Amino acid sequence: LAAPMGFVRDPAVALRHNEADAGRADTVNIRKATPADGPLLVPLVCAFRDFLQRPAPSDGDIAASLVYQLRSPEVDIAIAEEQGAGLGYATLLYRYSLWANGLEATLQDLFVREGLRGTGAGHRLARAALALAAERGCRSIRLDTNEHNRAANAIYTALGFSAVSRVW
């Protein structure tokens, strides 16, 4: 696997950087997930695992992890849905950073089902994640992405992020 690239940006600045929302904005609902959304999220996370061609974690481990994450004060998950069907999600992890002198978020996952890619749903999910981080008062946000993930990196670049270093 290639090394992930680190991006850092003030979430409030990134939200102002690009106000465009493309795609099916009228039918796709993006909101903060609750513990009741586990059944919508499990198949999405499993699809992301399969997209990454990883053998693990198992479906059961993903379900158990989501139970924990959906109740954790250190995690927010934004979910995109349409007529009760899960279409994509973004996961944020929070921690206090000495270097940011405050709360910092890491956008760990950004995933959209194959049939919805290219409609702006990923961009909207990323913006929703930035809004959640800004609501928490985060001073910076990092992105955990692979340099070969061109679609996600195009979204991040459009939002004003830039690569600052490789993580070794």
Disulfide bonds with the S-S distance in Angstrom:
none
